[in-house]
Amino acid sequence: MSDLIERDGIPEGFKVEVFDGRVIMTPQSPEQDWTVSDVKDAVKAAGIARERVFGDVLITFPGENDAAPDLTIVGFDAERRRNSYSCVDVLAVVEVPSEPDDEKDYVRNVRKYGRYGVDFYMIADPFKKVVTLMSEPQPSGYGRVVEVPYGETVEFTLATGERVTVDTGTFPTRDAREQ
């Protein structure tokens, strides 16, 4: 996977991940891009340096499938390893499902991110028009799950003390029948 990324072997506009031994290649939707852009703007407004915020960059999980979340925030001392970072450096992840009730985002990633101690996992779902913010990571997922309808504000404070406030009022929506 790393070699493919380094050789620019991924077609523009696609996200490629290896999950449970399968290569998943998903085209990015405009809704994904716009939502991630809005969240990234909120993260920058919180004073978090751009070197600590990125999307579709490989995050390694020892003994697990690696991931390339839609948006990742890492800590101050995060160490770049070629074109990837370790999950131990990740403070928060944002995913935007590319299909309704995406099992990868709603089940498998919940378990993995919780098990590896990612403090905040946010799913911005254009189909449900809801943001799900998970915190209090545990071995099987998260101890706290809050759902916030699009149009309201989502707030969380990173372990670094930085407070992120995301206005979801501009998040685009998508009809599940448009698949």
Summary of the structure (lengths in Angstrom):
residues: 179
radius of gyration: 15.2
end to end distance: 27.0
largest distance: 43.5
contacts: 531
relative contact order: 0.16
helix: 26%
strand: 37%
